[in-house]
Amino acid sequence: MTYIVLVIFFLLLIIGIPISMVLGITTVIYFILNGQMTLLDSTPLRMYSGLENFGLLAIPLFMLMGEIMNEGGITTRLVQFARVLIGHFRGGLAYVTVVANMFLASILGSANAQAAMMSKVMVPQMEKEGYKREFAASITLASSIIAPIIPPSMIFIIYGTLSSTSVGALFMAGIVPGIIYGLVFILVISYMGYKQNFPKSERASWTVIRSNTLQVVPALLIPITIVVGILTGVFTATESAAIACLLAVIVGLFFYRELDIKKLPKMLINTVTNTATVTYLIIMANIFGWMIAFERIPQLLVESMLSITESPWVFLLLVNLALLIVGMLLDGIAALIILVPVMMPLVIAFNIDPVHFGVIICINLTLGLLTPPVGTGLFIVSSMADVKFETLVKNVFPFIVISFVVLLFLTYIPDLVLFVPKWLGM
């Protein structure tokens, strides 16, 4: 009977049914075929209980913060600040794309949202200054994966909720890996820049630098407040999202004076729509995980994995390879919701730090945005930048390889990930 359910699951995926619907339909069919009518009767209550977690409140709040900052002129000032600082180096505008993504990562927390916005902003600018459009699109897409690593991060919030891991510790653990990815991409661009003679712009005057620095200070107060507030224990990661929304409104209204209150209904509608998509997926994945637990799949997986190896190093390598394949086929959040309940018993069995594992799994699934055939980031940037899909895949491939190499370093040198949380006693 289990094999029939598996066939139905993959068949529904192949014909293009949304993953949230696939999870729900498969679970209901399983209960019916197995005659588990008591479990079927309890399914609505189980669906509701999947959202009874205070940490999930951070998702709509951070989404709303991103909407407010975009409308309030905050994101454009962060991009301009990066351009003034490093735009005069050879390949400077490519550096700006990476640094701007690092700044915006502390605002949006979503690789897809960041890839879409940066494609509209940076690709035309880079092409105008002499860069090939396909390279501009590839570096924009590749550097967008920094968004779910540097806090705040929606994917960390979901992992923390599913695994009962401190979201604050996950946020802090993402800082160093996010910076490492940014620096590695900059080094790659530097090498390519001198090989291919990338263009460079004029150095900004000290007057312009000072002016842009003063303008960007209010914008930088928002991510700084989030990090400092969580570090000092003044508020939780969820509460920091509410504080950040309030600060974004204040900055957009009174400092930059670009936030139009008349657009607030539209921003709220966008937030509600995006939140509903994510939370519906969480609900369906919760009952799917319930079915998996009923079948004792986590326990069977632990036993089979322990029979293959007793080494945490080998286990982590197998996990990375498996997640790379999963990321090619499933959306990152969907895969996370399905896999975390299954993998946590293994993490405990191999005595792996759940914060370290959380960063690994989140980065790994984020890389799926860059990989065909289902990489949503590829489709978004291909469409927004008007670059052929296959051309974009070819140009982004070196960044995928480099990203995976960095991931292996983060996997086998846990202190790179855990340094900040340990230092802060989290």
C-alpha positions in Angstrom: 0.0 0.0 0.0 2.9 2.3 0.8 4.3 1.8 -2.7 0.9 2.8 -4.3 0.9 6.0 -2.2 4.5 6.8 -3.4 3.5 6.3 -7.0 0.6 8.6 -6.5 2.9 11.2 -4.9 5.4 11.3 -7.7 2.7 11.1 -10.4 1.0 14.2 -9.0 4.3 16.0 -8.9 5.1 15.1 -12.5 1.8 16.3 -13.9 2.4 19.7 -12.2 0.1 19.7 -9.2 1.3 22.3 -6.6 3.5 20.6 -3.9 1.2 21.8 -1.1 -1.8 20.0 -2.8 0.3 16.9 -3.5 1.2 16.6 0.2 -2.4 16.9 1.3 -3.9 14.6 -1.4 -1.3 11.9 -0.8 -1.9 11.9 3.0 -5.7 11.7 2.6 -5.4 8.8 0.0 -3.0 7.0 2.4 -5.4 7.2 5.3 -8.3 6.0 3.1 -6.4 3.1 1.5 -5.2 1.9 4.9 -8.6 2.2 6.6 -7.3 4.8 9.1 -10.6 6.7 9.4 -9.8 7.8 12.9 -6.6 9.6 11.7 -8.6 11.0 8.8 -11.2 12.5 11.2 -8.3 14.0 13.2 -6.7 15.6 10.1 -8.4 19.0 10.4 -7.2 19.4 14.0 -3.7 18.3 13.0 -3.7 20.9 10.2 -4.6 23.6 12.6 -2.0 22.6 15.2 0.6 22.9 12.5 0.3 26.7 12.8 0.2 26.9 16.5 3.8 28.2 16.8 4.7 31.7 17.9 7.8 31.6 15.7 5.8 31.5 12.5 4.5 35.0 13.2 7.9 36.3 12.1 7.2 35.2 8.5 4.5 37.7 7.6 6.2 40.4 9.7 9.5 40.1 7.8 7.6 39.9 4.5 5.8 43.2 5.4 9.1 44.8 6.4 10.5 43.9 2.9 7.5 45.5 1.2 7.8 48.7 3.3 11.5 49.0 2.7 11.1 48.6 -1.0 8.3 51.2 -1.2 10.1 53.6 1.2 13.3 54.0 -0.9 15.4 52.1 1.6 16.7 49.3 -0.8 17.7 51.8 -3.5 19.8 53.7 -1.1 21.6 50.6 0.1 22.4 49.7 -3.5 23.6 53.2 -4.2 25.8 53.2 -1.1 27.5 50.0 -2.2 28.1 51.5 -5.7 29.7 54.6 -4.3 32.1 52.6 -2.1 33.4 50.0 -4.5 32.0 50.8 -8.0 35.3 52.3 -9.2 37.2 49.0 -9.0 37.6 46.9 -12.2 34.4 44.8 -12.2 33.1 47.2 -9.6 29.4 47.0 -10.6 29.6 43.2 -10.3 31.1 43.7 -6.8 28.2 46.1 -6.1 25.7 43.4 -7.0 27.2 41.0 -4.4 27.6 43.6 -1.7 24.1 45.0 -2.3 22.7 41.4 -2.0 24.5 41.1 1.3 22.9 44.4 2.5 19.4 43.4 1.2 19.8 39.9 2.7 19.2 41.6 6.1 15.9 43.0 4.7 14.2 40.5 2.4 15.4 37.1 3.7 14.1 35.5 0.5 16.4 34.5 -2.4 13.5 34.6 -5.0 12.4 38.1 -4.0 16.0 39.3 -4.0 16.8 37.7 -7.4 13.7 39.4 -8.9 14.4 42.8 -7.5 18.1 42.8 -8.3 17.5 41.6 -11.8 15.4 44.6 -12.5 17.9 47.0 -10.8 21.4 45.7 -11.6 21.3 43.7 -14.9 20.3 46.7 -17.1 22.9 48.9 -15.3 25.7 46.3 -15.8 24.8 45.9 -19.5 24.9 49.6 -20.0 28.4 49.8 -18.6 29.7 47.1 -20.9 29.1 43.8 -19.1 27.6 40.8 -21.0 24.0 40.5 -20.1 24.3 36.8 -19.4 27.2 37.4 -16.9 25.2 40.2 -15.2 22.2 37.8 -14.8 24.3 34.9 -13.5 26.1 36.9 -10.8 22.8 38.5 -9.8 21.2 35.0 -9.5 24.2 33.4 -7.7 24.6 36.2 -5.1 20.9 36.1 -4.3 21.5 32.8 -2.4 23.1 35.0 0.4 19.6 36.2 1.2 18.4 33.1 3.2 21.8 32.9 5.0 22.3 36.3 6.5 19.6 37.1 9.1 16.7 37.6 9.1 15.9 34.4 7.1 12.5 32.9 6.5 14.0 29.5 5.9 15.8 29.6 9.3 12.5 30.5 11.0 10.8 27.4 9.4 13.7 25.1 10.2 13.8 26.4 13.8 10.0 25.8 14.2 10.2 22.3 12.8 13.2 21.2 14.7 12.6 23.1 18.0 15.9 24.9 17.5 16.6 28.5 18.6 15.8 30.8 15.7 18.0 33.5 17.3 21.0 31.0 17.4 20.3 30.1 13.7 20.2 33.8 12.8 23.6 34.4 14.5 25.0 31.2 12.9 24.2 32.5 9.4 26.3 35.7 9.7 29.8 34.2 9.1 28.7 31.8 6.3 26.8 34.7 4.5 30.0 36.9 4.7 32.1 34.0 3.5 29.9 33.5 0.4 30.0 37.2 -0.3 33.8 37.3 -0.1 34.2 34.2 -2.2 32.0 35.6 -5.0 34.0 38.8 -4.9 37.3 36.9 -5.3 35.8 35.0 -8.3 34.7 38.2 -9.9 38.1 39.8 -9.2 39.8 36.9 -11.1 37.3 37.0 -13.9 37.6 40.8 -14.1 41.3 40.8 -14.8 41.0 37.9 -17.2 38.2 39.4 -19.2 39.0 43.1 -18.6 35.8 44.1 -16.9 34.9 47.8 -17.1 35.2 50.2 -14.2 33.6 53.5 -13.3 35.0 56.7 -12.0 35.9 57.0 -8.3 33.3 58.9 -6.3 34.5 62.1 -4.6 34.7 62.3 -0.8 31.7 64.6 -0.8 29.6 62.1 -2.6 30.8 59.2 -0.3 30.0 61.3 2.8 26.6 62.3 1.4 25.6 58.7 0.6 27.0 57.4 4.0 24.7 59.9 5.8 21.8 58.9 3.7 22.2 55.2 4.3 22.6 55.3 8.1 18.8 55.3 8.8 18.5 52.2 6.4 21.3 50.4 8.2 19.7 51.0 11.6 17.0 48.4 10.7 19.2 45.2 10.3 21.6 46.5 13.1 18.6 46.8 15.4 17.4 43.2 14.6 20.9 41.7 15.3 21.7 43.8 18.4 18.2 43.2 19.8 18.4 39.5 19.5 22.0 39.4 20.9 21.2 41.4 23.9 17.9 39.5 24.6 15.8 42.7 24.4 13.5 40.9 22.1 13.1 37.5 20.4 13.6 36.9 16.7 9.8 37.1 16.2 9.5 40.3 18.1 12.4 41.8 16.2 10.4 41.4 13.0 7.6 43.7 14.5 10.2 46.2 15.6 11.8 46.2 12.2 8.5 46.9 10.5 7.9 49.9 12.8 11.5 51.2 12.1 11.0 50.7 8.3 7.8 52.8 8.5 9.5 55.6 10.5 12.5 55.6 8.1 10.4 55.6 5.0 8.0 58.2 6.2 10.2 60.7 8.1 13.8 60.2 6.9 13.4 59.5 3.2 9.8 60.6 2.8 9.1 58.2 0.0 6.7 55.9 1.7 3.1 56.5 0.5 0.5 55.5 3.1 -2.0 55.1 0.3 0.1 52.1 -0.9 -0.2 50.4 2.5 -3.3 48.3 1.5 -1.4 46.9 -1.5 1.6 46.1 0.6 -0.6 44.3 3.2 -2.4 42.3 0.4 1.0 41.2 -1.0 2.1 40.2 2.5 -1.1 38.3 3.2 -0.9 36.5 -0.2 2.7 35.4 0.2 2.2 34.4 3.8 -0.9 32.3 2.9 1.2 30.4 0.3 3.9 29.6 2.8 1.6 28.7 5.7 -0.7 26.5 3.5 2.4 24.6 2.6 3.4 24.2 6.2 -0.1 22.9 7.1 -0.1 20.3 4.4 3.5 19.3 5.2 2.5 18.9 8.8 -0.1 16.2 8.1 2.3 14.6 5.5 4.9 14.4 8.3 2.3 12.9 10.6 1.7 10.1 8.0 5.5 9.6 7.7 5.8 9.3 11.5 2.9 6.8 11.5 4.8 4.6 9.0 7.9 4.8 11.3 9.9 6.1 8.3 12.3 8.3 10.5 13.1 5.3 12.7 13.7 3.0 9.7 15.9 5.7 8.1 18.0 6.0 11.2 18.5 2.3 11.4 19.4 2.0 7.7 21.8 5.0 7.8 23.5 3.6 10.9 23.9 0.3 9.1 25.7 2.1 6.2 28.1 4.3 8.4 28.7 5.3 11.9 30.8 8.3 10.9 29.2 11.7 11.2 31.5 12.9 8.4 30.3 10.3 5.9 26.7 10.9 7.0 27.0 14.7 6.3 28.5 14.0 2.9 25.6 11.7 2.0 23.2 14.4 3.3 24.8 17.1 1.2 24.7 15.0 -2.0 21.1 13.9 -1.3 20.0 17.5 -0.6 21.6 18.7 -3.7 19.5 16.3 -5.8 16.4 17.1 -3.8 17.0 20.8 -4.3 17.0 20.2 -8.1 13.5 18.7 -7.9 11.6 20.5 -5.1 11.2 24.0 -3.8 13.5 24.7 -0.9 10.8 25.5 1.7 8.7 22.4 0.6 11.8 20.2 0.8 12.7 21.6 4.2 9.3 21.0 5.7 9.2 17.4 4.4 12.8 16.4 5.3 13.5 18.1 8.7 11.1 15.8 10.7 12.7 12.8 9.0 16.3 13.9 9.4 16.3 15.2 13.0 16.4 11.7 14.6 19.5 11.1 12.4 21.1 14.4 13.5 20.5 13.4 17.2 21.8 9.8 16.6 25.1 11.2 15.0 25.4 13.8 17.8 25.5 16.7 15.3 24.7 20.2 16.5 21.2 21.1 15.3 22.2 24.7 14.6 25.1 23.6 12.5 22.9 21.1 10.6 20.2 23.8 10.2 22.6 26.1 8.4 23.9 23.2 6.2 20.4 22.0 5.1 19.2 25.6 4.5 22.2 26.5 2.3 22.0 23.2 0.5 18.3 23.6 -0.4 18.8 27.3 -1.3 21.4 26.1 -3.9 18.5 24.4 -5.6 17.3 27.8 -6.8 20.3 27.8 -9.1 20.0 24.3 -10.5 17.7 22.9 -13.3 15.2 21.5 -13.9 13.1 23.1 -11.1 15.3 26.0 -9.9 12.9 28.8 -9.5 15.6 31.4 -9.3 16.7 30.4 -12.8 13.2 31.0 -14.2 12.8 34.3 -12.3 16.1 35.8 -13.5 15.8 34.4 -17.0 12.4 36.1 -17.4 13.3 39.4 -15.6 16.7 39.8 -17.3 15.5 38.5 -20.7 18.3 35.9 -20.9 17.7 32.4 -22.4 17.3 29.7 -19.7 20.0 27.4 -21.1 22.4 30.4 -21.4 21.8 31.4 -17.8 22.4 27.8 -16.7 25.7 27.7 -18.5 26.9 31.0 -17.0 25.8 30.3 -13.5 27.3 26.8 -13.4 30.8 27.9 -12.1 29.1 29.7 -9.2 27.2 26.6 -8.4 30.4 24.6 -8.2 32.1 27.2 -6.0 29.0 27.5 -3.8 29.1 23.7 -3.2 32.8 23.8 -2.3 32.1 26.5 0.3 29.3 24.4 1.6 31.7 21.5 2.2 34.0 23.8 4.1 31.1 24.9 6.3 30.1 21.3 6.7 33.4 20.0 7.9 34.6 23.1 9.9 31.6 23.6 12.2 33.4 26.5 14.0 32.8 28.6 10.9 29.1 28.3 11.5 29.0 28.0 15.3 31.6 30.6 16.2 29.2 33.6 16.7 26.5 31.6 18.6 29.1 30.0 20.9 30.8 33.4 21.4 27.5 34.8 22.5 26.7 31.9 24.7 23.6 30.9 22.6 
